[in-house]
Amino acid sequence: MARRDQITGKTILTGNNVSHANNRTRRRFLPNLQSKRIWVPEENKFVKVKVSAKTLRTIDKKGLTALLKDNK
């Protein structure tokens, strides 16, 4: 499975490691993905999703349905 947030679509970013001598080597910035079971009251069941920690905080604040509506 890809390293991608299932709700927001956040994925891997790339960049450089820069040494003290200004040598540059490629690196990857991975999203902080977590597998969680989230309760969906409209369907009256839990849904298993793979989302970033920031998305989990947004779900706590806005709610899952409002977040899904914003990201369509």
Beta strands, then each sheet from edge to edge (+ up, - down):
strand 1: 13-18
strand 2: 24-29
strand 3: 33-40
strand 4: 45-52
sheet 1: 1+ 2-
sheet 2: 3+ 4-
end
